[in-house]
Amino acid sequence: MTIKEIIKNDKLQTEVDEIKRFSAVDIDYVTKDGVHCETQLDVSHHILTKAGIEELEELFDSLTKEFNTKSNRILSCTVVASADTEEELEKMGY
């Protein structure tokens, strides 16, 4: 699945009480070699908006070569932290 498909199909997981503007998102994916991997990316637009979805997709897509994967090999996306400002997110350690 792609990131957009996961979010549009209500499969976005969350470990926070409330999703705010800035979020840290864990992305589980499979490499071209079949290895399960995880990375964490930060987005500065609310993840449930079009801009937030596009930002996360573009970030991941820009790293697919480095991660040895494709943008449609996503297993899950989980919001692990969310805050009103980037500084708050950083204070949380993300």
PyMOL Python script that loads the backbone (N, CA, C, O; Angstrom):
from pymol import cmd

cmd.read_pdbstr("""\
ATOM      1  N   MET A   1       0.838  -1.194   0.000  1.00  0.00           N
ATOM      2  CA  MET A   1       0.000   0.000   0.000  1.00  0.00           C
ATOM      3  C   MET A   1       0.878   1.251   0.000  1.00  0.00           C
ATOM      4  O   MET A   1       2.046   1.207   0.384  1.00  0.00           O
ATOM      5  N   THR A   2       0.306   2.332  -0.426  1.00  0.00           N
ATOM      6  CA  THR A   2       1.000   3.612  -0.336  1.00  0.00           C
ATOM      7  C   THR A   2       0.568   4.306   0.959  1.00  0.00           C
ATOM      8  O   THR A   2      -0.392   3.886   1.606  1.00  0.00           O
ATOM      9  N   ILE A   3       1.270   5.351   1.323  1.00  0.00           N
ATOM     10  CA  ILE A   3       0.903   6.135   2.501  1.00  0.00           C
ATOM     11  C   ILE A   3      -0.503   6.703   2.327  1.00  0.00           C
ATOM     12  O   ILE A   3      -1.320   6.653   3.246  1.00  0.00           O
ATOM     13  N   LYS A   4      -0.776   7.243   1.143  1.00  0.00           N
ATOM     14  CA  LYS A   4      -2.100   7.822   0.878  1.00  0.00           C
ATOM     15  C   LYS A   4      -3.202   6.775   1.042  1.00  0.00           C
ATOM     16  O   LYS A   4      -4.244   7.066   1.628  1.00  0.00           O
ATOM     17  N   GLU A   5      -2.984   5.572   0.535  1.00  0.00           N
ATOM     18  CA  GLU A   5      -3.981   4.505   0.667  1.00  0.00           C
ATOM     19  C   GLU A   5      -4.224   4.139   2.124  1.00  0.00           C
ATOM     20  O   GLU A   5      -5.366   3.923   2.529  1.00  0.00           O
ATOM     21  N   ILE A   6      -3.176   4.069   2.898  1.00  0.00           N
ATOM     22  CA  ILE A   6      -3.317   3.736   4.321  1.00  0.00           C
ATOM     23  C   ILE A   6      -4.171   4.782   5.033  1.00  0.00           C
ATOM     24  O   ILE A   6      -5.084   4.436   5.782  1.00  0.00           O
ATOM     25  N   ILE A   7      -3.876   6.052   4.800  1.00  0.00           N
ATOM     26  CA  ILE A   7      -4.611   7.115   5.491  1.00  0.00           C
ATOM     27  C   ILE A   7      -6.052   7.197   4.979  1.00  0.00           C
ATOM     28  O   ILE A   7      -6.985   7.323   5.773  1.00  0.00           O
ATOM     29  N   LYS A   8      -6.237   7.127   3.666  1.00  0.00           N
ATOM     30  CA  LYS A   8      -7.589   7.223   3.104  1.00  0.00           C
ATOM     31  C   LYS A   8      -8.481   6.058   3.529  1.00  0.00           C
ATOM     32  O   LYS A   8      -9.699   6.213   3.617  1.00  0.00           O
ATOM     33  N   ASN A   9      -7.885   4.890   3.795  1.00  0.00           N
ATOM     34  CA  ASN A   9      -8.641   3.709   4.198  1.00  0.00           C
ATOM     35  C   ASN A   9      -8.739   3.570   5.721  1.00  0.00           C
ATOM     36  O   ASN A   9      -9.044   2.491   6.229  1.00  0.00           O
ATOM     37  N   ASP A  10      -8.479   4.670   6.450  1.00  0.00           N
ATOM     38  CA  ASP A  10      -8.571   4.695   7.913  1.00  0.00           C
ATOM     39  C   ASP A  10      -7.696   3.643   8.594  1.00  0.00           C
ATOM     40  O   ASP A  10      -8.085   3.066   9.609  1.00  0.00           O
ATOM     41  N   LYS A  11      -6.518   3.399   8.031  1.00  0.00           N
ATOM     42  CA  LYS A  11      -5.610   2.421   8.616  1.00  0.00           C
ATOM     43  C   LYS A  11      -4.428   3.101   9.324  1.00  0.00           C
ATOM     44  O   LYS A  11      -3.501   2.428   9.775  1.00  0.00           O
ATOM     45  N   LEU A  12      -4.467   4.439   9.418  1.00  0.00           N
ATOM     46  CA  LEU A  12      -3.435   5.168  10.141  1.00  0.00           C
ATOM     47  C   LEU A  12      -3.580   4.842  11.623  1.00  0.00           C
ATOM     48  O   LEU A  12      -4.646   5.030  12.210  1.00  0.00           O
ATOM     49  N   GLN A  13      -2.508   4.358  12.213  1.00  0.00           N
ATOM     50  CA  GLN A  13      -2.514   4.036  13.634  1.00  0.00           C
ATOM     51  C   GLN A  13      -1.995   5.240  14.408  1.00  0.00           C
ATOM     52  O   GLN A  13      -1.272   6.079  13.872  1.00  0.00           O
ATOM     53  N   THR A  14      -2.377   5.308  15.674  1.00  0.00           N
ATOM     54  CA  THR A  14      -1.921   6.438  16.481  1.00  0.00           C
ATOM     55  C   THR A  14      -1.647   6.006  17.912  1.00  0.00           C
ATOM     56  O   THR A  14      -2.365   5.187  18.485  1.00  0.00           O
ATOM     57  N   GLU A  15      -0.606   6.569  18.465  1.00  0.00           N
ATOM     58  CA  GLU A  15      -0.242   6.328  19.857  1.00  0.00           C
ATOM     59  C   GLU A  15      -0.408   7.607  20.679  1.00  0.00           C
ATOM     60  O   GLU A  15       0.096   7.707  21.797  1.00  0.00           O
ATOM     61  N   VAL A  16      -1.114   8.571  20.117  1.00  0.00           N
ATOM     62  CA  VAL A  16      -1.334   9.858  20.787  1.00  0.00           C
ATOM     63  C   VAL A  16      -2.825  10.063  21.018  1.00  0.00           C
ATOM     64  O   VAL A  16      -3.659   9.488  20.319  1.00  0.00           O
ATOM     65  N   ASP A  17      -3.150  10.892  22.011  1.00  0.00           N
ATOM     66  CA  ASP A  17      -4.551  11.175  22.312  1.00  0.00           C
ATOM     67  C   ASP A  17      -5.185  12.077  21.261  1.00  0.00           C
ATOM     68  O   ASP A  17      -6.366  11.949  20.937  1.00  0.00           O
ATOM     69  N   GLU A  18      -4.371  12.996  20.733  1.00  0.00           N
ATOM     70  CA  GLU A  18      -4.876  13.953  19.754  1.00  0.00           C
ATOM     71  C   GLU A  18      -3.804  14.234  18.713  1.00  0.00           C
ATOM     72  O   GLU A  18      -2.644  14.467  19.053  1.00  0.00           O
ATOM     73  N   ILE A  19      -4.198  14.211  17.441  1.00  0.00           N
ATOM     74  CA  ILE A  19      -3.264  14.555  16.378  1.00  0.00           C
ATOM     75  C   ILE A  19      -3.297  16.061  16.199  1.00  0.00           C
ATOM     76  O   ILE A  19      -4.351  16.657  15.980  1.00  0.00           O
ATOM     77  N   LYS A  20      -2.112  16.667  16.299  1.00  0.00           N
ATOM     78  CA  LYS A  20      -1.988  18.116  16.155  1.00  0.00           C
ATOM     79  C   LYS A  20      -1.240  18.431  14.869  1.00  0.00           C
ATOM     80  O   LYS A  20      -1.069  17.555  14.022  1.00  0.00           O
ATOM     81  N   ARG A  21      -0.798  19.660  14.715  1.00  0.00           N
ATOM     82  CA  ARG A  21      -0.200  20.083  13.442  1.00  0.00           C
ATOM     83  C   ARG A  21       1.090  19.333  13.107  1.00  0.00           C
ATOM     84  O   ARG A  21       1.225  18.824  11.994  1.00  0.00           O
ATOM     85  N   PHE A  22       2.023  19.255  14.024  1.00  0.00           N
ATOM     86  CA  PHE A  22       3.311  18.600  13.781  1.00  0.00           C
ATOM     87  C   PHE A  22       3.255  17.176  14.322  1.00  0.00           C
ATOM     88  O   PHE A  22       2.809  16.950  15.447  1.00  0.00           O
ATOM     89  N   SER A  23       3.713  16.214  13.513  1.00  0.00           N
ATOM     90  CA  SER A  23       3.664  14.825  13.957  1.00  0.00           C
ATOM     91  C   SER A  23       4.928  14.070  13.578  1.00  0.00           C
ATOM     92  O   SER A  23       5.553  14.344  12.554  1.00  0.00           O
ATOM     93  N   ALA A  24       5.293  13.112  14.427  1.00  0.00           N
ATOM     94  CA  ALA A  24       6.334  12.137  14.122  1.00  0.00           C
ATOM     95  C   ALA A  24       5.599  10.853  13.758  1.00  0.00           C
ATOM     96  O   ALA A  24       4.748  10.379  14.510  1.00  0.00           O
ATOM     97  N   VAL A  25       5.935  10.295  12.595  1.00  0.00           N
ATOM     98  CA  VAL A  25       5.218   9.131  12.079  1.00  0.00           C
ATOM     99  C   VAL A  25       6.203   7.990  11.810  1.00  0.00           C
ATOM    100  O   VAL A  25       7.165   8.143  11.057  1.00  0.00           O
ATOM    101  N   ASP A  26       5.938   6.840  12.446  1.00  0.00           N
ATOM    102  CA  ASP A  26       6.709   5.633  12.151  1.00  0.00           C
ATOM    103  C   ASP A  26       6.118   4.989  10.911  1.00  0.00           C
ATOM    104  O   ASP A  26       4.901   4.840  10.801  1.00  0.00           O
ATOM    105  N   ILE A  27       6.973   4.611   9.984  1.00  0.00           N
ATOM    106  CA  ILE A  27       6.529   3.956   8.757  1.00  0.00           C
ATOM    107  C   ILE A  27       7.211   2.593   8.676  1.00  0.00           C
ATOM    108  O   ILE A  27       8.438   2.500   8.624  1.00  0.00           O
ATOM    109  N   ASP A  28       6.401   1.545   8.664  1.00  0.00           N
ATOM    110  CA  ASP A  28       6.902   0.189   8.477  1.00  0.00           C
ATOM    111  C   ASP A  28       6.771  -0.143   6.997  1.00  0.00           C
ATOM    112  O   ASP A  28       5.729   0.095   6.386  1.00  0.00           O
ATOM    113  N   TYR A  29       7.839  -0.697   6.429  1.00  0.00           N
ATOM    114  CA  TYR A  29       7.834  -1.003   5.000  1.00  0.00           C
ATOM    115  C   TYR A  29       8.665  -2.243   4.724  1.00  0.00           C
ATOM    116  O   TYR A  29       9.378  -2.733   5.600  1.00  0.00           O
ATOM    117  N   VAL A  30       8.569  -2.743   3.507  1.00  0.00           N
ATOM    118  CA  VAL A  30       9.329  -3.908   3.084  1.00  0.00           C
ATOM    119  C   VAL A  30      10.289  -3.467   1.984  1.00  0.00           C
ATOM    120  O   VAL A  30       9.901  -2.770   1.046  1.00  0.00           O
ATOM    121  N   THR A  31      11.546  -3.883   2.114  1.00  0.00           N
ATOM    122  CA  THR A  31      12.533  -3.560   1.085  1.00  0.00           C
ATOM    123  C   THR A  31      12.319  -4.447  -0.136  1.00  0.00           C
ATOM    124  O   THR A  31      11.541  -5.400  -0.105  1.00  0.00           O
ATOM    125  N   LYS A  32      13.013  -4.115  -1.195  1.00  0.00           N
ATOM    126  CA  LYS A  32      12.930  -4.926  -2.416  1.00  0.00           C
ATOM    127  C   LYS A  32      13.448  -6.339  -2.179  1.00  0.00           C
ATOM    128  O   LYS A  32      13.128  -7.256  -2.935  1.00  0.00           O
ATOM    129  N   ASP A  33      14.258  -6.518  -1.117  1.00  0.00           N
ATOM    130  CA  ASP A  33      14.794  -7.828  -0.756  1.00  0.00           C
ATOM    131  C   ASP A  33      13.879  -8.583   0.205  1.00  0.00           C
ATOM    132  O   ASP A  33      14.207  -9.690   0.632  1.00  0.00           O
ATOM    133  N   GLY A  34      12.732  -7.991   0.548  1.00  0.00           N
ATOM    134  CA  GLY A  34      11.788  -8.661   1.430  1.00  0.00           C
ATOM    135  C   GLY A  34      12.038  -8.459   2.914  1.00  0.00           C
ATOM    136  O   GLY A  34      11.439  -9.147   3.740  1.00  0.00           O
ATOM    137  N   VAL A  35      12.915  -7.523   3.267  1.00  0.00           N
ATOM    138  CA  VAL A  35      13.238  -7.259   4.664  1.00  0.00           C
ATOM    139  C   VAL A  35      12.267  -6.220   5.228  1.00  0.00           C
ATOM    140  O   VAL A  35      12.013  -5.190   4.604  1.00  0.00           O
ATOM    141  N   HIS A  36      11.733  -6.503   6.409  1.00  0.00           N
ATOM    142  CA  HIS A  36      10.833  -5.548   7.068  1.00  0.00           C
ATOM    143  C   HIS A  36      11.678  -4.506   7.785  1.00  0.00           C
ATOM    144  O   HIS A  36      12.580  -4.853   8.547  1.00  0.00           O
ATOM    145  N   CYS A  37      11.388  -3.228   7.545  1.00  0.00           N
ATOM    146  CA  CYS A  37      12.146  -2.128   8.132  1.00  0.00           C
ATOM    147  C   CYS A  37      11.181  -1.062   8.649  1.00  0.00           C
ATOM    148  O   CYS A  37       9.981  -1.090   8.376  1.00  0.00           O
ATOM    149  N   GLU A  38      11.753  -0.117   9.409  1.00  0.00           N
ATOM    150  CA  GLU A  38      10.957   0.983   9.941  1.00  0.00           C
ATOM    151  C   GLU A  38      11.792   2.256   9.908  1.00  0.00           C
ATOM    152  O   GLU A  38      13.002   2.231  10.129  1.00  0.00           O
ATOM    153  N   THR A  39      11.132   3.346   9.633  1.00  0.00           N
ATOM    154  CA  THR A  39      11.770   4.651   9.712  1.00  0.00           C
ATOM    155  C   THR A  39      10.783   5.615  10.350  1.00  0.00           C
ATOM    156  O   THR A  39       9.584   5.345  10.411  1.00  0.00           O
ATOM    157  N   GLN A  40      11.295   6.734  10.821  1.00  0.00           N
ATOM    158  CA  GLN A  40      10.430   7.744  11.421  1.00  0.00           C
ATOM    159  C   GLN A  40      10.641   9.068  10.698  1.00  0.00           C
ATOM    160  O   GLN A  40      11.772   9.522  10.524  1.00  0.00           O
ATOM    161  N   LEU A  41       9.541   9.677  10.280  1.00  0.00           N
ATOM    162  CA  LEU A  41       9.592  10.955   9.584  1.00  0.00           C
ATOM    163  C   LEU A  41       8.699  11.955  10.293  1.00  0.00           C
ATOM    164  O   LEU A  41       7.658  11.599  10.844  1.00  0.00           O
ATOM    165  N   ASP A  42       9.122  13.213  10.271  1.00  0.00           N
ATOM    166  CA  ASP A  42       8.331  14.289  10.874  1.00  0.00           C
ATOM    167  C   ASP A  42       7.634  15.088   9.779  1.00  0.00           C
ATOM    168  O   ASP A  42       8.213  15.373   8.731  1.00  0.00           O
ATOM    169  N   VAL A  43       6.374  15.444  10.045  1.00  0.00           N
ATOM    170  CA  VAL A  43       5.627  16.277   9.109  1.00  0.00           C
ATOM    171  C   VAL A  43       5.200  17.561   9.810  1.00  0.00           C
ATOM    172  O   VAL A  43       4.929  17.572  11.011  1.00  0.00           O
ATOM    173  N   SER A  44       5.145  18.642   9.035  1.00  0.00           N
ATOM    174  CA  SER A  44       4.815  19.943   9.615  1.00  0.00           C
ATOM    175  C   SER A  44       3.404  20.402   9.248  1.00  0.00           C
ATOM    176  O   SER A  44       2.996  21.510   9.596  1.00  0.00           O
ATOM    177  N   HIS A  45       2.666  19.549   8.548  1.00  0.00           N
ATOM    178  CA  HIS A  45       1.256  19.804   8.251  1.00  0.00           C
ATOM    179  C   HIS A  45       0.444  18.718   8.941  1.00  0.00           C
ATOM    180  O   HIS A  45       0.910  17.585   9.066  1.00  0.00           O
ATOM    181  N   HIS A  46      -0.740  19.040   9.382  1.00  0.00           N
ATOM    182  CA  HIS A  46      -1.598  18.059  10.040  1.00  0.00           C
ATOM    183  C   HIS A  46      -1.711  16.823   9.143  1.00  0.00           C
ATOM    184  O   HIS A  46      -2.068  16.933   7.970  1.00  0.00           O
ATOM    185  N   ILE A  47      -1.408  15.662   9.693  1.00  0.00           N
ATOM    186  CA  ILE A  47      -1.307  14.433   8.909  1.00  0.00           C
ATOM    187  C   ILE A  47      -2.627  14.015   8.262  1.00  0.00           C
ATOM    188  O   ILE A  47      -2.621  13.255   7.294  1.00  0.00           O
ATOM    189  N   LEU A  48      -3.740  14.491   8.774  1.00  0.00           N
ATOM    190  CA  LEU A  48      -5.028  14.108   8.203  1.00  0.00           C
ATOM    191  C   LEU A  48      -5.531  15.088   7.145  1.00  0.00           C
ATOM    192  O   LEU A  48      -6.671  14.990   6.691  1.00  0.00           O
ATOM    193  N   THR A  49      -4.666  16.042   6.752  1.00  0.00           N
ATOM    194  CA  THR A  49      -5.012  16.970   5.676  1.00  0.00           C
ATOM    195  C   THR A  49      -4.308  16.533   4.386  1.00  0.00           C
ATOM    196  O   THR A  49      -3.360  15.749   4.415  1.00  0.00           O
ATOM    197  N   LYS A  50      -4.785  17.051   3.275  1.00  0.00           N
ATOM    198  CA  LYS A  50      -4.154  16.747   1.988  1.00  0.00           C
ATOM    199  C   LYS A  50      -2.676  17.145   2.002  1.00  0.00           C
ATOM    200  O   LYS A  50      -1.821  16.400   1.524  1.00  0.00           O
ATOM    201  N   ALA A  51      -2.389  18.320   2.550  1.00  0.00           N
ATOM    202  CA  ALA A  51      -1.000  18.799   2.611  1.00  0.00           C
ATOM    203  C   ALA A  51      -0.134  17.881   3.472  1.00  0.00           C
ATOM    204  O   ALA A  51       1.021  17.619   3.134  1.00  0.00           O
ATOM    205  N   GLY A  52      -0.689  17.393   4.581  1.00  0.00           N
ATOM    206  CA  GLY A  52       0.062  16.500   5.462  1.00  0.00           C
ATOM    207  C   GLY A  52       0.350  15.161   4.811  1.00  0.00           C
ATOM    208  O   GLY A  52       1.454  14.629   4.924  1.00  0.00           O
ATOM    209  N   ILE A  53      -0.652  14.617   4.126  1.00  0.00           N
ATOM    210  CA  ILE A  53      -0.476  13.340   3.431  1.00  0.00           C
ATOM    211  C   ILE A  53       0.572  13.487   2.334  1.00  0.00           C
ATOM    212  O   ILE A  53       1.460  12.645   2.199  1.00  0.00           O
ATOM    213  N   GLU A  54       0.467  14.555   1.554  1.00  0.00           N
ATOM    214  CA  GLU A  54       1.425  14.794   0.471  1.00  0.00           C
ATOM    215  C   GLU A  54       2.834  14.993   1.010  1.00  0.00           C
ATOM    216  O   GLU A  54       3.798  14.490   0.432  1.00  0.00           O
ATOM    217  N   GLU A  55       2.961  15.732   2.129  1.00  0.00           N
ATOM    218  CA  GLU A  55       4.283  15.960   2.712  1.00  0.00           C
ATOM    219  C   GLU A  55       4.919  14.637   3.125  1.00  0.00           C
ATOM    220  O   GLU A  55       6.086  14.390   2.823  1.00  0.00           O
ATOM    221  N   LEU A  56       4.161  13.785   3.813  1.00  0.00           N
ATOM    222  CA  LEU A  56       4.706  12.502   4.256  1.00  0.00           C
ATOM    223  C   LEU A  56       5.048  11.616   3.064  1.00  0.00           C
ATOM    224  O   LEU A  56       6.092  10.964   3.063  1.00  0.00           O
ATOM    225  N   GLU A  57       4.197  11.581   2.065  1.00  0.00           N
ATOM    226  CA  GLU A  57       4.473  10.791   0.860  1.00  0.00           C
ATOM    227  C   GLU A  57       5.730  11.272   0.150  1.00  0.00           C
ATOM    228  O   GLU A  57       6.564  10.465  -0.261  1.00  0.00           O
ATOM    229  N   GLU A  58       5.866  12.586   0.008  1.00  0.00           N
ATOM    230  CA  GLU A  58       7.040  13.139  -0.676  1.00  0.00           C
ATOM    231  C   GLU A  58       8.325  12.841   0.102  1.00  0.00           C
ATOM    232  O   GLU A  58       9.353  12.510  -0.490  1.00  0.00           O
ATOM    233  N   LEU A  59       8.259  12.960   1.426  1.00  0.00           N
ATOM    234  CA  LEU A  59       9.437  12.649   2.245  1.00  0.00           C
ATOM    235  C   LEU A  59       9.855  11.193   2.054  1.00  0.00           C
ATOM    236  O   LEU A  59      11.024  10.898   1.806  1.00  0.00           O
ATOM    237  N   PHE A  60       8.887  10.293   2.172  1.00  0.00           N
ATOM    238  CA  PHE A  60       9.214   8.873   2.026  1.00  0.00           C
ATOM    239  C   PHE A  60       9.693   8.569   0.616  1.00  0.00           C
ATOM    240  O   PHE A  60      10.682   7.858   0.435  1.00  0.00           O
ATOM    241  N   ASP A  61       8.995   9.106  -0.391  1.00  0.00           N
ATOM    242  CA  ASP A  61       9.377   8.868  -1.787  1.00  0.00           C
ATOM    243  C   ASP A  61      10.811   9.319  -2.066  1.00  0.00           C
ATOM    244  O   ASP A  61      11.525   8.691  -2.848  1.00  0.00           O
ATOM    245  N   SER A  62      11.226  10.408  -1.424  1.00  0.00           N
ATOM    246  CA  SER A  62      12.587  10.916  -1.638  1.00  0.00           C
ATOM    247  C   SER A  62      13.647   9.989  -1.044  1.00  0.00           C
ATOM    248  O   SER A  62      14.830  10.104  -1.366  1.00  0.00           O
ATOM    249  N   LEU A  63      13.221   9.078  -0.184  1.00  0.00           N
ATOM    250  CA  LEU A  63      14.164   8.168   0.481  1.00  0.00           C
ATOM    251  C   LEU A  63      14.076   6.724  -0.009  1.00  0.00           C
ATOM    252  O   LEU A  63      14.821   5.868   0.470  1.00  0.00           O
ATOM    253  N   THR A  64      13.182   6.440  -0.951  1.00  0.00           N
ATOM    254  CA  THR A  64      12.984   5.043  -1.357  1.00  0.00           C
ATOM    255  C   THR A  64      14.241   4.401  -1.934  1.00  0.00           C
ATOM    256  O   THR A  64      14.488   3.219  -1.696  1.00  0.00           O
ATOM    257  N   LYS A  65      15.027   5.144  -2.675  1.00  0.00           N
ATOM    258  CA  LYS A  65      16.258   4.574  -3.237  1.00  0.00           C
ATOM    259  C   LYS A  65      17.217   4.198  -2.103  1.00  0.00           C
ATOM    260  O   LYS A  65      17.797   3.112  -2.100  1.00  0.00           O
ATOM    261  N   GLU A  66      17.372   5.108  -1.147  1.00  0.00           N
ATOM    262  CA  GLU A  66      18.255   4.858   0.000  1.00  0.00           C
ATOM    263  C   GLU A  66      17.754   3.675   0.838  1.00  0.00           C
ATOM    264  O   GLU A  66      18.550   2.885   1.347  1.00  0.00           O
ATOM    265  N   PHE A  67      16.425   3.560   0.977  1.00  0.00           N
ATOM    266  CA  PHE A  67      15.824   2.493   1.775  1.00  0.00           C
ATOM    267  C   PHE A  67      15.667   1.184   1.001  1.00  0.00           C
ATOM    268  O   PHE A  67      15.252   0.174   1.571  1.00  0.00           O
ATOM    269  N   ASN A  68      15.997   1.194  -0.306  1.00  0.00           N
ATOM    270  CA  ASN A  68      15.870   0.013  -1.159  1.00  0.00           C
ATOM    271  C   ASN A  68      14.429  -0.504  -1.180  1.00  0.00           C
ATOM    272  O   ASN A  68      14.180  -1.697  -1.005  1.00  0.00           O
ATOM    273  N   THR A  69      13.499   0.407  -1.394  1.00  0.00           N
ATOM    274  CA  THR A  69      12.087   0.035  -1.408  1.00  0.00           C
ATOM    275  C   THR A  69      11.353   0.843  -2.462  1.00  0.00           C
ATOM    276  O   THR A  69      11.965   1.603  -3.213  1.00  0.00           O
ATOM    277  N   LYS A  70      10.042   0.676  -2.515  1.00  0.00           N
ATOM    278  CA  LYS A  70       9.186   1.455  -3.400  1.00  0.00           C
ATOM    279  C   LYS A  70       8.101   2.099  -2.549  1.00  0.00           C
ATOM    280  O   LYS A  70       7.833   1.658  -1.432  1.00  0.00           O
ATOM    281  N   SER A  71       7.484   3.138  -3.080  1.00  0.00           N
ATOM    282  CA  SER A  71       6.487   3.885  -2.315  1.00  0.00           C
ATOM    283  C   SER A  71       5.205   3.091  -2.058  1.00  0.00           C
ATOM    284  O   SER A  71       4.385   3.498  -1.235  1.00  0.00           O
ATOM    285  N   ASN A  72       5.025   1.971  -2.745  1.00  0.00           N
ATOM    286  CA  ASN A  72       3.818   1.167  -2.544  1.00  0.00           C
ATOM    287  C   ASN A  72       4.077  -0.088  -1.698  1.00  0.00           C
ATOM    288  O   ASN A  72       3.289  -1.033  -1.726  1.00  0.00           O
ATOM    289  N   ARG A  73       5.174  -0.089  -0.956  1.00  0.00           N
ATOM    290  CA  ARG A  73       5.519  -1.245  -0.118  1.00  0.00           C
ATOM    291  C   ARG A  73       5.387  -0.919   1.377  1.00  0.00           C
ATOM    292  O   ARG A  73       6.106  -1.472   2.209  1.00  0.00           O
ATOM    293  N   ILE A  74       4.465  -0.023   1.696  1.00  0.00           N
ATOM    294  CA  ILE A  74       4.242   0.391   3.076  1.00  0.00           C
ATOM    295  C   ILE A  74       3.337  -0.626   3.764  1.00  0.00           C
ATOM    296  O   ILE A  74       2.309  -1.024   3.216  1.00  0.00           O
ATOM    297  N   LEU A  75       3.725  -1.043   4.968  1.00  0.00           N
ATOM    298  CA  LEU A  75       2.910  -1.969   5.750  1.00  0.00           C
ATOM    299  C   LEU A  75       1.996  -1.231   6.714  1.00  0.00           C
ATOM    300  O   LEU A  75       0.832  -1.595   6.884  1.00  0.00           O
ATOM    301  N   SER A  76       2.538  -0.174   7.354  1.00  0.00           N
ATOM    302  CA  SER A  76       1.729   0.594   8.303  1.00  0.00           C
ATOM    303  C   SER A  76       2.360   1.952   8.561  1.00  0.00           C
ATOM    304  O   SER A  76       3.551   2.164   8.331  1.00  0.00           O
ATOM    305  N   CYS A  77       1.527   2.864   9.045  1.00  0.00           N
ATOM    306  CA  CYS A  77       1.962   4.199   9.460  1.00  0.00           C
ATOM    307  C   CYS A  77       1.360   4.443  10.842  1.00  0.00           C
ATOM    308  O   CYS A  77       0.167   4.228  11.056  1.00  0.00           O
ATOM    309  N   THR A  78       2.198   4.895  11.777  1.00  0.00           N
ATOM    310  CA  THR A  78       1.746   5.131  13.145  1.00  0.00           C
ATOM    311  C   THR A  78       2.222   6.496  13.615  1.00  0.00           C
ATOM    312  O   THR A  78       3.420   6.780  13.591  1.00  0.00           O
ATOM    313  N   VAL A  79       1.291   7.345  14.044  1.00  0.00           N
ATOM    314  CA  VAL A  79       1.652   8.636  14.633  1.00  0.00           C
ATOM    315  C   VAL A  79       2.113   8.348  16.063  1.00  0.00           C
ATOM    316  O   VAL A  79       1.323   7.907  16.898  1.00  0.00           O
ATOM    317  N   VAL A  80       3.389   8.598  16.339  1.00  0.00           N
ATOM    318  CA  VAL A  80       3.949   8.286  17.657  1.00  0.00           C
ATOM    319  C   VAL A  80       4.070   9.516  18.547  1.00  0.00           C
ATOM    320  O   VAL A  80       4.239   9.391  19.760  1.00  0.00           O
ATOM    321  N   ALA A  81       3.984  10.697  17.956  1.00  0.00           N
ATOM    322  CA  ALA A  81       4.017  11.944  18.727  1.00  0.00           C
ATOM    323  C   ALA A  81       3.371  13.035  17.884  1.00  0.00           C
ATOM    324  O   ALA A  81       3.429  13.009  16.654  1.00  0.00           O
ATOM    325  N   SER A  82       2.749  14.003  18.576  1.00  0.00           N
ATOM    326  CA  SER A  82       2.099  15.095  17.866  1.00  0.00           C
ATOM    327  C   SER A  82       2.081  16.324  18.767  1.00  0.00           C
ATOM    328  O   SER A  82       1.887  16.217  19.977  1.00  0.00           O
ATOM    329  N   ALA A  83       2.286  17.489  18.162  1.00  0.00           N
ATOM    330  CA  ALA A  83       2.367  18.729  18.942  1.00  0.00           C
ATOM    331  C   ALA A  83       1.908  19.909  18.092  1.00  0.00           C
ATOM    332  O   ALA A  83       1.818  19.820  16.867  1.00  0.00           O
ATOM    333  N   ASP A  84       1.622  21.014  18.772  1.00  0.00           N
ATOM    334  CA  ASP A  84       1.196  22.228  18.073  1.00  0.00           C
ATOM    335  C   ASP A  84       2.350  22.918  17.355  1.00  0.00           C
ATOM    336  O   ASP A  84       2.145  23.585  16.341  1.00  0.00           O
ATOM    337  N   THR A  85       3.572  22.754  17.886  1.00  0.00           N
ATOM    338  CA  THR A  85       4.735  23.408  17.289  1.00  0.00           C
ATOM    339  C   THR A  85       5.869  22.409  17.104  1.00  0.00           C
ATOM    340  O   THR A  85       5.909  21.363  17.753  1.00  0.00           O
ATOM    341  N   GLU A  86       6.779  22.747  16.216  1.00  0.00           N
ATOM    342  CA  GLU A  86       7.948  21.920  15.983  1.00  0.00           C
ATOM    343  C   GLU A  86       8.813  21.833  17.247  1.00  0.00           C
ATOM    344  O   GLU A  86       9.394  20.789  17.544  1.00  0.00           O
ATOM    345  N   GLU A  87       8.887  22.937  17.976  1.00  0.00           N
ATOM    346  CA  GLU A  87       9.683  22.971  19.201  1.00  0.00           C
ATOM    347  C   GLU A  87       9.139  21.994  20.237  1.00  0.00           C
ATOM    348  O   GLU A  87       9.910  21.310  20.910  1.00  0.00           O
ATOM    349  N   GLU A  88       7.809  21.926  20.370  1.00  0.00           N
ATOM    350  CA  GLU A  88       7.202  20.974  21.313  1.00  0.00           C
ATOM    351  C   GLU A  88       7.531  19.540  20.915  1.00  0.00           C
ATOM    352  O   GLU A  88       7.821  18.705  21.772  1.00  0.00           O
ATOM    353  N   LEU A  89       7.486  19.257  19.627  1.00  0.00           N
ATOM    354  CA  LEU A  89       7.793  17.927  19.133  1.00  0.00           C
ATOM    355  C   LEU A  89       9.248  17.571  19.442  1.00  0.00           C
ATOM    356  O   LEU A  89       9.543  16.443  19.838  1.00  0.00           O
ATOM    357  N   GLU A  90      10.151  18.531  19.263  1.00  0.00           N
ATOM    358  CA  GLU A  90      11.553  18.325  19.565  1.00  0.00           C
ATOM    359  C   GLU A  90      11.787  18.096  21.045  1.00  0.00           C
ATOM    360  O   GLU A  90      12.626  17.276  21.420  1.00  0.00           O
ATOM    361  N   LYS A  91      11.057  18.811  21.893  1.00  0.00           N
ATOM    362  CA  LYS A  91      11.179  18.630  23.344  1.00  0.00           C
ATOM    363  C   LYS A  91      10.753  17.238  23.772  1.00  0.00           C
ATOM    364  O   LYS A  91      11.235  16.708  24.773  1.00  0.00           O
ATOM    365  N   MET A  92       9.836  16.645  22.997  1.00  0.00           N
ATOM    366  CA  MET A  92       9.389  15.289  23.279  1.00  0.00           C
ATOM    367  C   MET A  92      10.428  14.246  22.837  1.00  0.00           C
ATOM    368  O   MET A  92      10.300  13.060  23.139  1.00  0.00           O
ATOM    369  N   GLY A  93      11.445  14.707  22.128  1.00  0.00           N
ATOM    370  CA  GLY A  93      12.502  13.818  21.666  1.00  0.00           C
ATOM    371  C   GLY A  93      12.294  13.320  20.248  1.00  0.00           C
ATOM    372  O   GLY A  93      12.873  12.307  19.855  1.00  0.00           O
ATOM    373  N   TYR A  94      11.471  14.021  19.471  1.00  0.00           N
ATOM    374  CA  TYR A  94      11.211  13.603  18.097  1.00  0.00           C
ATOM    375  C   TYR A  94      11.687  14.630  17.111  1.00  0.00           C
ATOM    376  O   TYR A  94      11.547  14.437  15.903  1.00  0.00           O
TER     377      TYR A  94
END
""", "prot")
cmd.dss("prot")
cmd.show_as("cartoon", "prot")
cmd.util.cbc("prot")
cmd.orient("prot")
